[in-house]
């Protein structure tokens, strides 16, 4: 298990395994956030606390919720509004730097 944390520590994530790859997405929001996404099934990520520590931003078709820490503003993760989608994105920038360095860097041009 590895841990990720926002800058102030109000949002933590306990994640089943280190990512093999992290994705730099060129879509309109990700390029502004500067996030590196590591994708997981939601069951592999435990959010601490489970609710209440983040604010949500949704845009466009509003299929995704982008979460940020209410206190320090760090982008922490995204989750699908449709809870049957077995995929979420964790901002690998919140993981220890050596874990990010060890992962393969993928670059995609996301939609929008
Ligand atoms: Zn924070």
Boltz pocket constraint, residues with backbone or C-beta under 6 A from the ligand:
constraints:
  - pocket:
      binder: B
      contacts: [[A, 6], [A, 7], [A, 8], [A, 9], [A, 10], [A, 11], [A, 69], [A, 70], [A, 71], [A, 72], [A, 73], [A, 74]]
      max_distance: 6.0
